[in-house]
Amino acid sequence: MNDPEPVLLERRYRAALRLLPASYRAEREEEMVAAFLEMSGDVPDERGPRPRWGELASVAALAVRVRLGGAGARAAAWGETVRLVALLGLAYQATLGVHGLVWRAASAAAHLPVLGAAPSPFPVVADVLWVVAFVAVMRGFTGPAKVTAVAAGTVSLLLIGAGPGDQLTWAAPPAALMASVPVLALLAGFHAEAPATVRPWRLLLPPVAAVLPSVLLLRAPLPWDSAFEPLLALSSLFLPDAIAAVACAVAGVVALRRGWAPSARLALAAAGTLLLAWRLPMAWPVPGAEVVWGPAAVLCGVLAVVIPPLAVTGRRLLPPARRMRPGRAA
């Protein structure tokens, strides 16, 4: 005897459950569909029933937890990848935050105007929030880190949207990615089932160390009048984003040579892609600015060489996916 044709609501529930991995659906799909239909009651197809938004949100949240922290080594590897992307992204934003705070403090002490600084406290607020979010997640306070990171990302996106028109054309999309991807990775990767890790205080030093070269360059008695172009090219390599690009490229080479875990390779590939998108507008050959875009183009080329092997080898070295066990759903 043939099974009856599924009602419209059942078909739509099954379509929503396709967000879940196939192995998970093979074991739990029938049970979940039955539970959803029991809660919804008998609704005729003529009324065009659809799953409620809360049910769709719960399925999406479950899909994230299963794919990033479910059973199996592959899900664990993907979860670790997303968490590393969050940590790398927050470390970068914290570096920019420390740089902005130190630069403003040094300029204020020297009674100099801060170039490009908006006459409002919001850039300072964003810098402080990014630093607090990074420190919180590194010390294992994932709840406060999420709240602070969401606030920092929101303020940063508002500042990006309020920027000049030419910056909205070129720099806004990569800047928005830099502000949003670490927050999304933090929310997705550090879920309830994720392992809680308290990292040592010494790992909080890289954002501070990355700021020192530009601060020392600011305070150094250099002959800007007689050697402006060479010093400008040199100073562009000491900015936090340039240091981050070099660090990512070096870490990528070490990861390939030393056989790092696939999660580390994939996270470095993702971070390198974000940095490449961030640096590309600076590498555009603008007439009269060859001194600035030359080093930026070199850094983009280095990242473009390192990213593909990291992504390919990281994907290839991932543990195999769980096999579906037929008959469990019956």
C-alpha positions in Angstrom: 0.0 0.0 0.0 1.4 3.4 -1.0 2.0 6.1 1.6 -0.5 9.0 1.5 0.7 12.1 -0.3 2.3 14.5 2.3 0.2 17.5 3.1 1.6 21.0 2.1 2.7 21.8 5.6 4.6 18.5 5.9 6.4 19.2 2.6 7.4 22.6 3.8 8.7 21.3 7.1 10.8 18.7 5.3 12.1 21.5 3.0 13.2 23.5 6.1 14.9 20.5 7.6 17.2 20.3 4.6 19.3 22.9 6.4 20.4 20.0 8.6 23.2 17.6 7.5 21.9 14.5 5.6 23.3 12.1 8.3 21.3 14.0 11.0 18.1 14.0 8.9 18.4 10.3 8.3 18.2 9.7 12.0 15.8 12.4 13.2 13.8 13.8 10.3 10.6 11.7 10.8 10.6 12.4 14.5 11.0 16.1 14.0 8.4 16.3 11.3 5.9 14.4 13.5 6.6 16.8 16.4 6.1 19.9 14.2 2.9 18.6 12.7 1.5 17.7 16.2 2.2 21.2 17.4 0.6 22.8 14.3 -2.5 20.7 14.3 -4.7 19.9 11.3 -4.4 22.8 8.8 -5.9 22.4 5.3 -3.7 23.0 2.3 -6.2 25.6 1.1 -5.0 28.0 3.8 -1.4 27.8 2.6 0.2 26.8 5.9 3.8 27.6 6.5 6.3 26.8 9.3 6.3 29.5 11.9 9.3 31.9 12.1 10.3 30.5 15.5 10.4 27.0 14.1 12.5 28.0 11.2 14.9 29.9 13.6 15.2 26.8 15.8 16.0 24.6 12.8 18.6 27.1 11.6 20.2 27.3 15.1 20.2 23.5 15.3 21.8 23.3 11.9 24.6 25.6 13.0 25.2 23.6 16.2 25.2 20.2 14.4 27.5 21.4 11.6 29.9 23.2 13.9 29.8 21.0 17.0 27.9 17.9 16.3 29.1 14.3 16.5 32.0 13.4 14.3 35.5 14.7 13.7 34.5 16.7 10.6 31.9 18.8 12.4 34.4 19.4 15.2 37.0 20.5 12.6 34.5 22.9 11.0 33.6 24.3 14.4 37.2 24.9 15.3 37.7 26.6 12.0 34.9 29.0 12.7 36.1 29.7 16.2 39.6 30.4 14.9 38.2 32.8 12.3 36.4 34.6 15.1 39.6 34.9 17.2 41.7 36.1 14.2 39.1 38.6 13.2 38.6 39.9 16.7 42.4 40.1 17.2 42.6 42.2 14.0 39.9 44.5 15.1 41.5 44.8 18.6 44.8 45.7 16.9 43.0 48.5 14.9 41.3 49.5 18.2 44.6 49.7 20.1 46.2 51.5 17.2 43.4 54.1 17.1 43.5 54.7 20.8 47.3 55.0 21.0 47.4 57.2 17.9 44.8 59.6 19.3 46.5 59.7 22.7 49.9 60.4 21.1 48.5 63.0 18.8 46.6 64.7 21.7 49.8 64.7 23.8 51.7 66.4 20.9 48.7 68.7 20.2 48.4 67.4 16.7 45.1 66.8 14.8 44.2 63.1 14.2 44.0 62.7 10.4 40.7 61.3 9.2 39.2 61.3 12.7 35.5 62.2 12.9 34.5 64.8 15.5 32.6 62.4 17.6 33.2 59.8 20.3 31.9 56.9 18.3 35.3 55.8 16.8 36.8 55.7 20.3 33.7 53.7 21.5 34.2 51.2 18.7 37.9 50.8 19.4 37.3 50.2 23.1 34.5 47.7 22.4 36.6 45.7 20.0 39.5 45.5 22.5 37.1 44.4 25.3 35.4 41.8 23.1 38.8 40.3 22.2 40.0 40.1 25.8 36.7 38.6 26.9 36.7 35.8 24.4 40.3 35.0 24.9 39.8 34.7 28.7 36.7 32.4 28.2 33.9 34.9 28.8 32.1 34.1 25.6 28.7 35.6 26.7 30.1 39.1 27.4 32.3 38.8 24.4 29.3 38.2 22.1 27.4 41.2 23.5 30.4 43.5 23.3 31.3 42.3 19.8 27.8 42.8 18.5 27.9 46.3 19.9 31.3 47.0 18.4 30.2 45.7 15.0 27.1 47.8 15.0 29.0 51.0 15.9 31.6 50.2 13.2 29.0 49.5 10.5 27.3 52.8 11.4 30.6 54.6 11.1 31.2 53.0 7.7 27.8 53.9 6.5 28.4 57.5 7.6 31.7 57.8 5.8 32.4 60.0 2.7 30.9 59.0 -0.6 34.2 57.9 -2.2 35.0 55.6 0.7 31.5 54.1 0.4 32.4 53.1 -3.2 35.8 51.5 -2.6 36.5 50.8 1.0 33.0 50.2 2.6 32.3 46.6 1.4 35.6 45.1 2.7 35.4 47.2 5.8 31.9 46.0 6.4 33.1 42.4 6.0 35.9 43.0 8.5 33.4 44.3 11.0 30.7 41.6 10.5 32.4 38.3 9.8 34.3 38.0 13.1 31.0 38.8 15.0 29.0 36.2 13.0 31.8 33.6 13.5 31.8 34.4 17.2 28.1 33.9 17.5 28.1 30.7 15.4 31.2 29.0 16.6 31.1 29.6 20.3 27.7 27.9 20.9 26.6 26.0 24.0 28.3 22.8 23.0 31.6 24.4 22.1 34.5 23.6 24.4 35.3 26.4 26.8 38.9 27.5 26.6 40.7 30.1 28.7 43.8 31.3 26.8 46.8 32.6 28.6 47.4 36.4 29.0 50.5 36.3 26.8 48.3 35.6 23.7 46.7 39.1 24.2 50.0 40.8 23.4 50.1 40.5 19.6 47.5 43.3 19.0 49.7 45.6 21.3 52.9 44.4 19.6 51.5 45.1 16.1 50.9 48.7 17.1 54.4 49.5 18.4 56.1 49.9 14.9 53.7 52.6 13.8 53.9 54.4 17.2 57.7 54.3 17.1 57.6 55.6 13.6 55.4 58.4 14.6 57.8 59.5 17.4 61.0 58.9 15.5 62.9 62.0 14.3 62.8 61.1 10.5 63.6 63.5 7.6 60.2 63.7 6.1 61.0 66.8 4.2 63.9 65.4 2.3 62.8 61.8 1.9 59.0 61.9 1.9 58.2 59.3 -0.7 60.6 56.5 0.7 59.4 57.2 4.2 55.8 57.1 3.2 56.3 53.8 1.5 58.0 52.5 4.6 55.4 53.8 6.9 52.6 52.1 4.9 54.2 48.7 5.7 54.1 49.5 9.5 50.4 50.0 9.6 48.3 47.4 11.5 46.6 46.0 8.4 50.0 45.6 6.6 51.5 43.9 9.6 48.4 41.6 9.8 48.8 40.7 6.1 52.5 39.8 6.5 51.7 37.8 9.7 48.9 35.9 7.9 51.2 35.1 4.9 54.0 33.9 7.2 51.6 31.8 9.3 50.2 30.4 6.1 53.6 29.3 4.9 54.4 27.8 8.3 51.1 26.0 8.3 51.8 24.4 4.9 55.4 23.5 5.8 54.7 22.2 9.3 51.5 20.3 8.6 49.1 22.3 10.7 45.6 21.0 11.3 43.0 21.6 8.6 41.0 23.9 10.8 44.1 26.2 11.2 44.7 26.2 7.4 41.1 27.0 6.6 40.9 29.7 9.2 44.1 31.3 7.8 42.7 31.1 4.3 39.5 32.9 5.4 41.4 35.5 7.3 43.7 36.0 4.3 40.8 36.4 2.0 39.3 39.1 4.3 42.7 40.9 4.4 43.0 40.7 0.7 39.6 42.2 0.2 40.6 44.9 2.7 43.9 45.7 0.9 42.7 45.6 -2.7 41.3 49.1 -2.7 44.6 50.4 -1.5 46.5 48.5 -4.3 44.5 50.2 -7.0 47.0 52.2 -9.2 45.9 55.8 -8.6 48.1 58.3 -10.5 50.3 60.2 -8.1 50.0 57.6 -5.3 52.4 55.0 -6.7 54.5 55.1 -3.5 51.5 54.0 -1.4 49.8 51.5 -3.7 53.1 49.7 -4.7 53.6 48.1 -1.3 49.9 47.4 -1.0 49.9 45.6 -4.4 52.9 43.5 -3.2 51.1 42.4 -0.1 48.0 41.5 -2.1 50.1 39.4 -4.4 51.6 37.5 -1.5 48.2 36.8 0.0 46.8 35.7 -3.3 49.7 33.2 -3.6 49.3 31.8 -0.1 45.5 31.6 0.2 44.7 28.9 -2.5 47.0 26.2 -1.1 45.8 26.8 2.4 42.1 26.4 1.3 42.8 23.4 -0.9 44.9 21.4 1.6 42.7 22.4 4.5 39.6 21.1 2.7 41.4 17.9 1.6 42.7 17.1 5.1 39.3 17.4 6.8 38.1 14.2 8.4 35.5 12.2 6.4 31.9 13.0 6.9 29.7 10.7 8.9 28.1 8.0 6.9 24.3 7.8 7.0 22.9 4.8 8.7 20.0 3.6 6.6 16.9 2.4 8.5 17.3 4.6 11.5 14.6 7.0 10.3 12.0 4.2 9.7 
